[in-house]
């Protein structure tokens, strides 16, 4: 990847929640240094959002936004695809492998719509139907190539999204008590990746 300057990631200051974290995890894993701009998500956000639109950093007023190589990129999954293509990795090699990666990213997007809605109040349907069905579908994809990642031993951009769904469900208390074996195997492998492990450790709350 030919980076003209250090990329800048704009997202909300909400810890490890949300779609901006997916991009952050990818950049960390790829060893790409970046400026991490976290905007307060409080009563100042509407004004900040409007300012970012005026500056051309976002067309919708939403983030994440990644400024890289003189470009402004929005939409977290599309950002991951751009980075993967620019790096020449983190994606499938054959057309069918690319289909699998894109398909899982779509499944994740469907989950995320429901998860965001659950932030207003977790329903029994979300906890007992939507979440278990989502992880069962993910497990089918991961089992097909014998894991631990979606494409076996090669990590792809979709793996970062799936990990974020696991982590976010855990943080909102909606993660199943027991994940399917293939999903648990993936989670352990992902968290063991050197750059990811270091980031997770650094982001843990400091003990008093």
C-alpha positions as CSV (number, residue, x, y, z in Angstrom):
1,X,0.0,0.0,0.0
2,X,1.4,3.4,-1.0
3,X,0.4,5.7,1.7
4,X,1.1,9.4,1.0
5,X,0.6,10.4,4.6
6,X,-0.6,9.0,7.8
7,X,-4.3,8.1,7.4
8,X,-6.9,9.7,9.7
9,X,-9.9,7.8,11.1
10,X,-12.8,9.9,12.3
11,X,-15.3,8.1,14.6
12,X,-17.3,8.6,17.8
13,X,-15.8,8.4,21.2
14,X,-17.7,5.4,22.3
15,X,-15.0,3.0,23.3
16,X,-14.9,-0.3,21.4
17,X,-18.6,-0.1,20.3
18,X,-19.7,0.5,16.8
19,X,-18.7,0.2,13.2
20,X,-15.7,2.6,13.4
21,X,-14.0,0.0,15.7
22,X,-14.1,-2.5,12.8
23,X,-11.9,-0.2,10.7
24,X,-9.7,0.5,13.7
25,X,-9.1,-3.3,14.3
26,X,-8.3,-3.8,10.6
27,X,-5.7,-0.9,10.6
28,X,-4.2,-2.3,13.8
29,X,-3.9,-5.8,12.4
30,X,-2.4,-4.6,9.2
31,X,0.2,-2.5,11.1
32,X,-0.9,0.7,9.5
33,X,-0.2,3.8,11.6
34,X,-3.1,6.3,11.7
35,X,-4.4,9.3,13.5
36,X,-7.4,8.3,15.6
37,X,-9.8,11.2,15.9
38,X,-12.7,10.4,18.3
39,X,-15.5,12.9,18.4
40,X,-17.6,13.2,21.6
41,X,-21.0,11.6,21.2
42,X,-23.0,14.0,23.3
43,X,-25.1,17.1,22.7
44,X,-22.2,18.6,20.6
45,X,-22.4,15.8,18.1
46,X,-25.1,17.4,15.8
47,X,-22.9,20.5,15.3
48,X,-19.8,18.3,14.8
49,X,-21.6,16.2,12.3
50,X,-22.7,19.3,10.3
51,X,-19.1,20.6,10.4
52,X,-17.8,17.3,9.0
53,X,-20.3,17.5,6.2
54,X,-19.2,21.1,5.4
55,X,-15.6,19.9,5.4
56,X,-16.4,17.1,2.9
57,X,-15.4,14.4,5.4
58,X,-18.8,12.8,5.3
59,X,-21.7,13.2,2.9
60,X,-24.3,11.7,5.3
61,X,-23.1,13.3,8.5
62,X,-22.3,9.9,9.8
63,X,-18.9,8.3,10.6
64,X,-16.6,6.4,10.3
65,X,-14.6,8.4,7.7
66,X,-11.1,7.4,6.7
67,X,-8.9,10.0,5.1
68,X,-6.2,8.1,3.1
69,X,-4.1,8.7,0.0
70,X,-5.9,12.0,-0.7
71,X,-9.3,10.3,-0.5
72,X,-12.2,10.4,1.9
73,X,-13.8,7.0,2.5
74,X,-17.1,6.3,4.2
75,X,-19.2,3.2,5.1
76,X,-17.2,0.8,7.2
77,X,-17.5,-2.3,5.1
78,X,-16.7,-0.5,1.9
79,X,-13.6,1.0,3.7
80,X,-12.5,-2.5,4.6
81,X,-12.9,-3.7,1.0
82,X,-10.9,-0.7,-0.2
83,X,-8.1,-1.4,2.2
84,X,-8.1,-5.1,1.4
85,X,-7.8,-4.4,-2.3
86,X,-5.1,-1.9,-1.8
87,X,-3.1,-4.3,0.3
88,X,-3.7,-7.2,-2.0
89,X,-4.8,-9.4,0.9
90,X,-7.6,-9.8,3.5
91,X,-9.9,-11.0,0.7
92,X,-10.7,-14.1,-1.2
93,X,-8.4,-15.2,-4.1
94,X,-11.0,-17.0,-6.3
95,X,-14.3,-15.6,-7.3
96,X,-16.1,-18.0,-5.1
97,X,-13.9,-17.1,-2.1
98,X,-14.7,-13.4,-2.7
99,X,-18.4,-14.3,-2.8
100,X,-18.1,-16.0,0.6
101,X,-16.4,-13.0,2.1
102,X,-19.0,-10.6,0.7
103,X,-21.9,-12.9,1.7
104,X,-20.7,-13.0,5.4
105,X,-20.3,-9.2,5.3
106,X,-23.9,-8.9,4.2
107,X,-25.0,-11.3,7.0
108,X,-23.1,-9.1,9.4
109,X,-24.8,-6.0,8.1
110,X,-28.2,-7.6,8.7
111,X,-27.2,-8.4,12.3
112,X,-26.0,-4.9,12.8
113,X,-29.3,-3.3,11.8
114,X,-31.0,-5.4,14.5
115,X,-28.3,-4.8,17.1
116,X,-28.5,-1.0,16.7
117,X,-32.3,-1.2,17.1
118,X,-31.7,-3.3,20.3
119,X,-29.8,-0.4,21.8
120,X,-33.1,1.3,22.5
121,X,-34.2,-1.8,24.4
122,X,-33.3,-5.4,24.0
123,X,-36.3,-7.5,23.0
124,X,-36.9,-11.2,23.6
125,X,-37.0,-11.6,19.9
126,X,-33.5,-10.1,19.5
127,X,-32.0,-12.0,22.4
128,X,-33.7,-15.4,21.8
129,X,-34.2,-15.6,18.1
130,X,-32.2,-13.1,16.0
131,X,-28.9,-13.5,17.9
132,X,-28.8,-17.3,18.0
133,X,-29.9,-17.5,14.4
134,X,-27.1,-15.1,13.4
135,X,-24.3,-17.0,15.1
136,X,-25.7,-20.3,13.8
137,X,-25.5,-19.0,10.2
138,X,-22.0,-17.6,10.8
139,X,-20.9,-21.0,12.2
140,X,-22.1,-22.7,9.0
141,X,-19.9,-20.4,6.9
142,X,-16.9,-20.9,9.1
143,X,-17.3,-24.6,9.4
144,X,-17.3,-25.0,5.6
145,X,-13.6,-24.1,5.3
146,X,-12.6,-25.7,8.7
147,X,-11.7,-22.3,10.3
148,X,-10.5,-20.7,12.3
149,X,-11.2,-17.9,9.9
150,X,-13.8,-17.7,7.3
151,X,-11.4,-18.9,4.6
152,X,-9.6,-21.4,6.8
153,X,-6.2,-20.1,7.8
154,X,-6.4,-16.8,5.9
155,X,-8.0,-13.9,7.5
156,X,-10.3,-11.6,5.5
157,X,-12.0,-8.3,6.0
158,X,-15.3,-10.0,6.9
159,X,-13.6,-11.6,9.9
160,X,-13.1,-8.2,11.5
161,X,-16.8,-7.5,11.1
162,X,-17.8,-10.8,12.6
163,X,-15.5,-10.3,15.6
164,X,-17.0,-6.9,16.2
165,X,-20.5,-8.4,16.3
166,X,-19.3,-10.9,19.0
167,X,-17.6,-8.2,21.0
168,X,-20.5,-5.8,20.8
169,X,-23.1,-8.4,21.7
170,X,-21.0,-9.2,24.7
171,X,-20.8,-5.6,25.7
172,X,-24.5,-5.1,25.5
173,X,-25.2,-8.4,27.4
174,X,-26.8,-10.1,24.4
175,X,-24.1,-12.6,23.5
176,X,-25.3,-16.3,23.9
177,X,-23.9,-18.0,26.9
178,X,-22.4,-20.6,24.6
179,X,-21.3,-19.8,21.0
180,X,-21.2,-22.5,18.3
181,X,-17.9,-24.3,18.3
182,X,-16.7,-22.8,14.9
183,X,-17.5,-19.2,16.1
184,X,-15.7,-19.7,19.4
185,X,-12.7,-21.2,17.6
186,X,-12.6,-18.1,15.4
187,X,-12.9,-15.7,18.3
188,X,-10.0,-17.3,20.1
189,X,-7.8,-17.2,17.0
190,X,-8.7,-13.6,16.2
191,X,-7.9,-12.4,19.7
192,X,-4.6,-14.3,19.6
193,X,-3.3,-12.3,16.6
194,X,-0.3,-10.3,17.9
195,X,-1.4,-6.8,16.9
196,X,-5.0,-7.5,18.0
197,X,-4.0,-9.0,21.3
198,X,-1.8,-6.0,22.1
199,X,-4.6,-3.6,21.2
200,X,-7.1,-5.5,23.3
201,X,-4.8,-5.5,26.3
202,X,-4.0,-1.8,25.9
203,X,-7.7,-0.9,25.8
204,X,-8.6,-2.8,29.0
205,X,-9.7,-0.5,31.8
206,X,-6.8,0.4,34.1
207,X,-7.0,-1.1,37.6
208,X,-7.2,1.5,40.3
